[in-house]
Amino acid sequence: MLEQIKLMAIIRGVEPEDTLKVIEILAEEGIQDFEISLSDSKLGIACIQQAQAVYAGTQIHIGAGTVSTKEELDILANLKVPYILTPGFDREIVVYARKKGMEVLPGVLTPTEVQMAVNCGITRLKLFPADAFGPNYVKGLKGPFPQTEYVAVGGVSLETAAGFFENGFAGIAVGSNLVPRRAKASDMEVIREKGRKYVEIVSRFL
């Protein structure tokens, strides 16, 4: 599933009822892949629980982000969450998640972390923060690790999205530049319009 992702929406710090509305309107605009962050673990799990009740088994995929403990993974496995994202590379979390049947998009930044991921059999990686280094960084990483692909997280906006693809990224994940923290009903039309624009940008690179 993660191998196909070109555009993911990250939802962080949004109440469950508003999270469901965000997913609904972005799905209407063509976004199918979502990360609900566990930076606030209790809130994030509540959002995932409600979203999975609606979308499990559909073409809308609900994953969990900022996953850092086995306890969270146990809960996510019970909710049948198909994939997780981690903020950094943690081999123990990666192995445990995969044992639970979940795909993993681990966070990496350095060649050391990329090598650790590759040695775990993972070649599609989340580069975070994606705007930390210059535009040639991914091309540089692909020198020693030609089998790897990267999803940009951090610094992705309507102004920068195309540039990530042009500089070798395979996908993007967009957070507050698409869905602001504490998004409410009054934000939904702006979120819809931005979602439409991101889909238009990504469609140029399919």
BAFI-3210 file (N, C-alpha, C; in Angstrom, 3 decimals, decimal comma, padded with zeros to 6 digits):
// residues 206
n [1|2|3|4|5|6|7|8|9|10|11|12|13|14|15|16|17|18|19|20|21|22|23|24|25|26|27|28|29|30|31|32|33|34|35|36|37|38|39|40|41|42|43|44|45|46|47|48|49|50|51|52|53|54|55|56|57|58|59|60|61|62|63|64|65|66|67|68|69|70|71|72|73|74|75|76|77|78|79|80|81|82|83|84|85|86|87|88|89|90|91|92|93|94|95|96|97|98|99|100|101|102|103|104|105|106|107|108|109|110|111|112|113|114|115|116|117|118|119|120|121|122|123|124|125|126|127|128|129|130|131|132|133|134|135|136|137|138|139|140|141|142|143|144|145|146|147|148|149|150|151|152|153|154|155|156|157|158|159|160|161|162|163|164|165|166|167|168|169|170|171|172|173|174|175|176|177|178|179|180|181|182|183|184|185|186|187|188|189|190|191|192|193|194|195|196|197|198|199|200|201|202|203|204|205|206]
n.u [000,821|001,847|003,765|002,512|001,765|001,439|000,528|-000,174|-002,298|-001,766|-003,116|-003,365|-003,912|-006,651|-010,099|-012,136|-014,692|-014,333|-012,103|-013,217|-014,779|-012,807|-011,445|-013,525|-014,045|-011,580|-011,255|-013,268|-012,027|-010,081|-007,994|-006,680|-005,145|-004,194|-002,644|-003,028|-001,929|-000,198|000,880|-000,459|-001,401|-003,778|-005,867|-005,289|-005,637|-008,340|-009,401|-008,527|-009,875|-012,581|-012,438|-011,591|-013,828|-015,545|-014,171|-012,592|-011,558|-012,266|-011,478|-010,250|-007,571|-006,460|-003,886|-001,475|000,510|003,622|004,258|005,507|005,707|005,392|003,025|001,223|001,253|000,042|-002,595|-003,229|-002,983|-005,166|-007,158|-006,923|-005,264|-003,649|-001,064|001,860|003,628|006,786|008,529|011,315|014,039|013,506|014,452|013,341|010,644|009,900|010,246|008,425|005,971|005,718|005,535|003,032|001,561|001,452|002,322|005,268|006,391|009,215|010,769|013,591|016,779|019,544|022,370|023,148|020,768|019,223|020,632|020,203|017,442|017,254|018,592|016,683|014,969|013,360|012,624|011,234|010,944|010,371|011,445|012,501|013,216|012,082|012,956|015,394|017,941|019,702|018,356|019,457|019,778|018,324|018,974|021,657|021,551|020,561|022,724|024,539|022,417|020,577|018,190|016,295|013,363|011,713|009,475|008,460|008,353|007,586|007,990|006,539|004,541|002,072|003,633|006,090|005,675|005,773|008,487|009,697|009,071|010,340|012,948|013,507|011,961|009,538|007,010|004,759|003,897|001,551|001,140|000,253|000,096|-001,949|-004,012|-004,812|-003,741|-006,157|-008,289|-011,496|-015,059|-015,313|-013,005|-013,159|-013,798|-011,589|-009,647|-010,615|-010,233|-007,449|-006,718|-007,638|-005,876|-003,396|-003,774|-003,944|-001,326|000,221|-000,762|000,571|002,879|002,439]
n.v [-001,212|001,318|001,665|002,769|005,321|008,679|011,119|012,196|013,112|014,732|014,628|016,346|016,952|017,467|017,373|014,364|014,399|016,482|015,560|013,415|014,868|016,302|014,178|013,250|015,461|015,792|013,311|013,488|015,212|013,654|012,626|009,827|008,736|008,853|010,166|009,986|011,697|010,644|012,420|013,686|011,246|010,068|011,599|011,204|008,396|008,173|009,536|007,873|005,534|006,242|006,961|004,569|003,022|003,985|003,882|001,569|-001,079|000,171|002,257|004,358|005,073|004,787|005,656|005,652|008,148|009,446|007,382|005,685|003,793|000,396|-000,127|001,629|000,477|-001,999|-001,217|-000,012|-002,186|-003,721|-002,078|-002,516|-000,963|-000,127|000,846|002,502|005,517|006,660|009,023|009,016|006,686|003,585|000,581|-001,463|-000,746|-000,806|-003,547|-004,741|-003,612|-004,663|-007,369|-007,301|-007,029|-004,631|-002,188|-000,133|003,175|004,468|007,197|008,902|010,564|010,737|009,132|006,942|006,188|005,542|003,310|001,537|001,163|-000,001|-002,366|-003,573|-004,313|-002,345|-000,020|002,176|005,297|007,759|010,953|013,160|016,129|017,138|019,418|020,020|019,924|020,672|020,836|018,705|016,588|014,124|012,906|012,550|010,667|008,510|007,614|005,771|004,209|003,054|001,710|002,903|004,902|008,032|009,755|012,998|014,813|017,517|020,854|020,857|022,497|024,332|025,873|024,573|021,914|020,761|021,008|019,110|016,666|017,135|017,040|014,428|013,076|010,540|010,856|012,956|014,146|016,042|018,349|020,750|022,731|021,944|020,779|022,498|022,532|021,845|022,221|023,339|023,396|025,776|025,901|024,156|024,581|025,963|024,004|022,098|023,433|023,759|021,056|020,239|021,681|020,551|017,941|018,475|019,361|017,052|015,271|015,895|014,493|011,817]
n.w [000,000|000,893|-001,038|-003,189|-002,633|-003,420|-002,564|000,580|003,239|006,278|009,455|012,370|015,769|015,624|016,389|016,763|015,343|013,564|012,216|010,767|008,974|007,586|006,290|004,683|002,904|001,649|000,478|-001,412|-003,146|-004,199|-002,663|-001,119|000,882|004,242|007,165|010,556|013,239|016,194|017,972|020,008|021,757|022,851|021,707|018,971|018,666|019,275|017,083|014,985|015,604|015,156|012,445|011,221|011,711|009,842|007,370|007,054|004,989|002,655|-000,221|000,930|002,918|006,189|008,167|010,886|012,421|013,852|015,582|018,353|020,389|021,624|022,891|021,693|019,163|019,648|020,154|017,691|015,969|016,799|015,884|013,255|011,632|008,638|008,064|009,422|010,324|011,383|013,480|013,531|012,880|014,293|015,039|016,631|016,878|014,191|013,520|015,295|014,507|011,925|012,514|013,575|011,331|009,997|007,553|007,270|007,190|007,752|009,490|008,276|008,043|007,774|006,048|007,639|008,960|006,733|005,772|007,897|007,663|005,101|005,615|007,116|005,223|004,136|001,739|000,856|002,125|004,677|004,416|006,724|008,494|005,323|004,091|005,117|003,984|000,904|-002,522|-003,928|-002,245|-001,990|-004,408|-003,913|-001,808|-003,192|-004,595|-003,080|-002,276|-004,354|-004,563|-003,012|-002,218|-001,595|000,552|000,979|003,941|005,925|005,490|003,156|000,882|-001,031|-002,641|-002,687|-003,348|-006,010|-006,539|-004,872|-006,136|-008,577|-007,775|-007,173|-005,245|-004,423|-003,450|-001,508|001,756|003,409|005,971|008,208|006,292|004,738|006,353|009,059|012,513|015,037|013,323|012,265|011,533|010,139|008,678|006,584|003,823|002,867|003,288|001,492|-000,982|-001,020|-000,973|-003,491|-005,104|-004,410|-005,371|-008,096|-008,597|-007,969|-009,828|-012,131|-012,013|-012,107]
ca.u [000,000|002,700|004,546|001,725|001,350|002,043|000,054|-000,799|-002,694|-001,466|-004,089|-002,760|-004,521|-008,012|-011,067|-012,620|-015,780|-013,768|-011,241|-014,070|-015,182|-011,617|-011,241|-014,614|-013,933|-010,366|-011,537|-014,046|-011,094|-009,196|-006,948|-007,107|-004,216|-004,178|-001,929|-003,520|-000,772|-000,326|001,645|-001,342|-001,753|-005,179|-006,701|-005,054|-006,260|-009,791|-009,700|-008,330|-010,960|-013,787|-012,203|-011,570|-015,203|-016,206|-013,429|-011,871|-011,999|-012,613|-010,323|-009,672|-006,646|-006,190|-002,703|-001,105|001,827|004,277|004,132|006,805|005,719|004,728|001,655|000,436|001,137|-000,962|-003,917|-003,407|-003,218|-006,549|-008,015|-006,639|-004,610|-002,818|000,321|002,267|004,803|007,512|009,258|012,705|014,179|013,584|014,370|012,442|009,276|009,694|010,089|007,191|004,832|005,616|005,011|001,601|000,914|001,356|003,421|005,950|007,147|010,008|011,449|015,054|017,382|020,958|022,727|023,159|019,391|018,804|021,237|019,496|016,145|017,487|018,949|015,432|014,161|012,456|013,289|010,456|011,237|009,924|012,564|011,994|012,434|012,495|013,550|016,564|019,132|019,462|017,512|020,135|020,054|017,780|019,812|022,880|021,269|020,324|024,005|024,847|021,188|019,749|016,900|015,410|012,471|011,487|008,296|008,852|007,531|008,218|008,298|005,759|003,483|001,668|004,740|007,262|005,301|006,288|009,938|010,119|009,028|011,362|014,263|013,720|011,067|008,483|005,722|004,756|002,869|001,328|000,528|-000,503|-000,144|-003,220|-004,978|-004,243|-004,096|-007,426|-009,201|-012,918|-015,974|-015,075|-011,805|-013,313|-013,760|-010,199|-008,988|-011,050|-009,586|-006,031|-006,634|-007,797|-004,649|-002,339|-004,057|-003,574|000,139|000,737|-001,187|001,568|004,044|002,010]
ca.v [000,000|002,505|001,804|003,478|006,636|009,883|012,281|011,829|014,225|014,501|015,275|016,396|017,866|017,790|016,553|013,254|014,734|017,323|014,676|012,701|015,812|016,552|013,015|013,221|016,454|015,545|012,145|013,991|015,872|012,656|012,153|008,554|008,255|009,769|009,880|010,654|011,745|010,328|013,359|013,593|009,844|009,796|012,219|010,538|007,067|008,386|009,886|006,685|004,598|006,671|006,920|003,176|002,527|004,440|003,685|000,295|-001,920|000,990|002,797|005,410|004,381|005,552|005,205|006,391|008,763|009,768|006,183|005,538|002,780|-000,870|-000,036|002,234|-000,498|-002,999|-000,608|000,192|-003,499|-004,090|-001,248|-002,919|000,129|-000,827|001,309|003,530|006,338|006,979|010,297|008,671|005,246|002,782|-000,789|-002,261|-000,397|-001,301|-005,004|-005,069|-003,240|-005,619|-008,604|-007,076|-006,992|-003,264|-001,623|000,943|004,213|005,018|008,459|008,898|011,813|010,558|007,861|005,878|005,724|004,895|001,981|000,709|000,812|-000,934|-003,650|-004,161|-004,654|-001,243|000,857|003,416|005,934|009,125|011,853|014,205|017,095|017,048|020,677|020,301|020,064|021,249|020,095|017,525|015,631|012,797|012,333|012,104|009,434|007,428|007,107|004,502|003,443|003,280|001,019|003,615|005,978|008,901|010,598|014,235|015,265|018,692|021,884|020,689|023,492|024,484|026,503|023,693|020,520|020,305|020,936|017,843|015,650|017,459|016,743|013,009|012,432|009,710|011,266|014,006|014,117|017,450|018,538|021,959|023,533|021,478|020,658|023,154|021,980|022,326|022,595|023,309|023,453|027,007|025,730|023,046|024,959|026,264|022,704|021,498|024,119|023,386|019,659|020,195|022,190|019,544|016,841|018,947|019,373|015,682|014,594|016,166|013,623|010,414]
ca.w [000,000|000,979|-002,273|-004,199|-002,157|-003,995|-001,809|001,850|004,102|007,688|010,340|013,713|016,726|015,196|017,111|015,930|014,409|012,516|011,429|009,812|007,932|006,767|005,429|003,700|001,843|000,876|-000,362|-002,545|-004,063|-004,788|-001,748|-000,549|001,901|005,383|008,409|011,751|014,127|017,607|018,801|021,168|021,525|023,191|020,676|017,701|018,655|019,189|015,689|014,160|015,907|014,448|011,005|010,804|011,738|008,608|006,118|006,959|003,884|001,492|-000,938|001,765|003,815|007,401|008,882|012,096|012,383|015,118|016,406|019,023|021,448|021,346|023,394|020,620|018,079|020,031|019,941|016,258|015,360|017,103|015,027|011,870|010,897|007,658|008,015|010,376|010,046|012,603|013,331|013,256|012,661|015,511|014,530|017,467|016,501|012,826|013,550|016,017|013,660|010,821|013,102|013,777|010,029|009,488|006,781|007,992|006,491|008,856|009,291|008,171|007,573|007,464|005,414|008,644|009,152|005,484|005,740|008,873|007,088|004,001|006,221|007,602|004,064|003,807|000,767|000,697|003,395|004,938|004,698|007,614|007,700|003,918|003,645|005,956|003,159|-000,408|-003,463|-004,472|-001,172|-002,305|-005,475|-003,253|-001,074|-004,135|-005,075|-002,406|-002,008|-005,547|-004,448|-002,100|-002,638|-000,453|000,683|001,654|005,062|006,526|004,502|001,928|000,729|-002,431|-003,364|-002,763|-003,633|-007,303|-006,460|-004,277|-007,195|-009,571|-007,219|-006,931|-004,291|-005,019|-002,925|-000,491|002,797|003,736|007,273|008,540|005,086|004,174|007,454|010,242|013,817|015,598|012,231|012,617|010,394|009,381|007,855|005,647|002,406|002,549|003,184|000,231|-002,107|-001,010|-001,376|-004,947|-005,724|-004,245|-006,305|-009,441|-008,697|-007,960|-011,062|-013,179|-011,825|-012,082]
c.u [000,861|003,497|003,825|001,444|002,155|001,703|-000,679|-001,130|-002,431|-002,444|-003,540|-003,521|-005,922|-008,979|-011,674|-013,705|-015,287|-012,804|-012,054|-014,491|-014,010|-011,390|-012,296|-014,381|-012,667|-010,527|-012,354|-013,164|-010,051|-008,052|-007,450|-006,291|-004,031|-003,284|-002,605|-002,427|-001,130|000,563|000,874|-001,978|-003,230|-006,115|-006,537|-005,723|-007,775|-010,208|-009,586|-009,470|-012,235|-013,612|-012,200|-012,977|-015,942|-015,505|-012,675|-012,444|-012,417|-011,333|-009,678|-008,854|-006,271|-004,996|-002,435|000,308|002,334|004,125|005,485|006,837|005,021|003,283|000,734|000,217|000,113|-002,375|-004,205|-003,667|-004,650|-007,543|-007,811|-006,110|-003,602|-001,355|000,573|003,432|005,465|008,294|010,734|012,811|014,405|013,370|013,372|010,979|008,954|009,416|008,771|005,958|004,638|005,136|003,504|000,846|000,757|002,561|004,009|006,632|007,980|010,655|012,953|015,513|018,807|021,208|022,754|021,764|018,861|019,362|020,550|018,147|016,293|017,821|017,761|014,499|013,174|013,192|012,482|010,424|010,654|011,153|012,034|013,142|012,982|013,176|014,821|017,811|018,746|018,696|018,159|020,330|019,555|018,602|021,131|022,678|021,104|021,613|024,353|023,623|020,215|018,366|015,879|014,549|012,068|010,178|008,707|007,845|008,274|008,600|007,539|004,611|003,072|002,800|005,909|006,948|005,913|007,798|010,436|010,111|010,138|012,765|014,373|012,850|009,973|007,098|005,887|003,668|002,761|000,580|-000,254|-000,700|-001,379|-004,300|-004,385|-004,609|-005,359|-008,369|-010,651|-013,750|-015,707|-013,858|-012,015|-013,231|-012,353|-009,413|-009,358|-010,315|-008,099|-005,843|-006,731|-006,511|-003,499|-002,543|-003,672|-002,051|000,667|000,388|-000,204|002,743|003,657|002,489]
c.v [001,271|002,732|002,655|004,927|007,749|011,131|011,790|013,097|013,840|015,317|015,194|017,394|018,315|016,849|015,492|013,628|015,612|016,526|013,927|013,618|016,129|015,396|012,975|014,217|016,243|014,303|012,557|014,668|014,911|012,185|010,905|008,117|009,301|009,242|010,674|010,552|011,361|011,222|013,655|012,210|009,565|010,355|011,493|009,187|007,186|008,720|008,669|005,697|004,965|006,589|005,486|002,579|002,875|003,899|002,362|-000,542|-001,171|001,411|003,960|004,738|005,283|004,932|006,076|006,921|009,088|008,599|005,874|004,470|001,504|-000,848|000,592|001,238|-001,578|-002,469|-000,474|-001,131|-003,961|-003,301|-001,548|-001,761|-000,487|-000,394|002,359|004,321|006,646|008,272|010,103|007,174|004,541|001,331|-001,631|-002,001|-000,921|-002,796|-005,389|-004,761|-004,251|-006,978|-008,515|-006,941|-005,609|-002,916|-000,434|001,884|004,916|006,347|008,285|010,298|011,587|009,252|006,692|005,305|005,033|003,479|001,042|000,259|-000,218|-002,322|-004,340|-004,528|-003,579|-000,273|002,105|004,090|007,336|009,970|013,042|014,796|017,212|018,312|021,016|020,582|020,571|020,334|018,837|016,417|014,228|012,134|011,836|010,797|008,248|006,895|005,778|003,617|003,601|002,643|001,798|004,656|006,757|009,673|011,813|014,588|016,405|019,693|021,756|021,698|023,543|025,065|025,541|022,293|020,009|020,127|019,644|016,730|015,884|017,104|015,312|012,329|011,663|010,129|012,383|013,710|015,530|017,564|019,833|022,886|023,068|021,440|021,300|022,419|022,656|022,814|022,396|023,399|024,665|026,911|024,810|023,456|025,350|024,969|022,027|022,116|023,784|021,939|019,503|020,641|021,200|018,378|017,237|018,940|017,951|014,956|014,821|015,207|012,145|009,687]
c.w [000,000|-000,296|-003,309|-003,838|-002,816|-003,182|-000,569|002,621|005,548|008,533|011,761|014,573|016,348|015,917|016,185|014,925|013,262|011,635|010,385|008,672|007,007|005,795|004,328|002,565|001,014|-000,003|-001,585|-003,586|-004,635|-003,923|-001,030|000,654|002,994|006,494|009,511|012,805|015,554|018,459|020,088|021,058|021,768|022,125|019,350|017,608|018,592|017,756|014,779|014,372|015,146|012,938|010,483|010,795|010,452|007,364|006,008|005,828|002,638|000,771|-000,201|002,853|004,987|008,109|010,083|011,960|013,777|016,100|017,033|020,101|020,998|021,824|022,358|019,487|018,394|019,783|018,448|015,540|015,605|016,267|013,546|011,013|009,926|007,638|009,088|009,797|011,375|012,397|013,014|013,065|013,990|015,094|015,326|017,098|015,104|012,829|014,206|015,169|012,532|011,313|013,320|012,456|009,432|008,629|007,551|007,009|007,557|008,492|009,258|007,778|007,080|006,711|006,397|008,836|007,902|005,428|006,720|008,332|005,978|004,544|006,888|006,443|003,656|002,890|000,423|002,052|003,467|005,251|005,481|008,431|006,286|003,417|004,424|005,140|001,771|-001,338|-004,012|-003,439|-001,491|-003,412|-004,898|-002,504|-002,016|-004,759|-004,422|-002,181|-003,185|-005,467|-003,624|-002,813|-001,395|-000,579|001,506|002,741|005,741|005,456|003,199|001,935|-000,731|-003,264|-003,583|-003,282|-004,933|-007,252|-005,839|-005,325|-008,215|-009,097|-006,689|-005,905|-005,028|-004,564|-001,915|000,526|003,353|005,056|007,383|007,351|004,312|005,251|008,699|011,520|014,332|014,511|012,665|011,345|009,517|008,464|006,660|004,179|001,968|002,389|001,871|-000,961|-002,162|-001,441|-002,874|-005,643|-005,577|-005,209|-007,724|-009,619|-008,826|-009,260|-012,204|-013,115|-011,746|-013,317]
res [m|l|e|q|i|k|l|m|a|i|i|r|g|v|e|p|e|d|t|l|k|v|i|e|i|l|a|e|e|g|i|q|d|f|e|i|s|l|s|d|s|k|l|g|i|a|c|i|q|q|a|q|a|v|y|a|g|t|q|i|h|i|g|a|g|t|v|s|t|k|e|e|l|d|i|l|a|n|l|k|v|p|y|i|l|t|p|g|f|d|r|e|i|v|v|y|a|r|k|k|g|m|e|v|l|p|g|v|l|t|p|t|e|v|q|m|a|v|n|c|g|i|t|r|l|k|l|f|p|a|d|a|f|g|p|n|y|v|k|g|l|k|g|p|f|p|q|t|e|y|v|a|v|g|g|v|s|l|e|t|a|a|g|f|f|e|n|g|f|a|g|i|a|v|g|s|n|l|v|p|r|r|a|k|a|s|d|m|e|v|i|r|e|k|g|r|k|y|v|e|i|v|s|r|f|l]
***
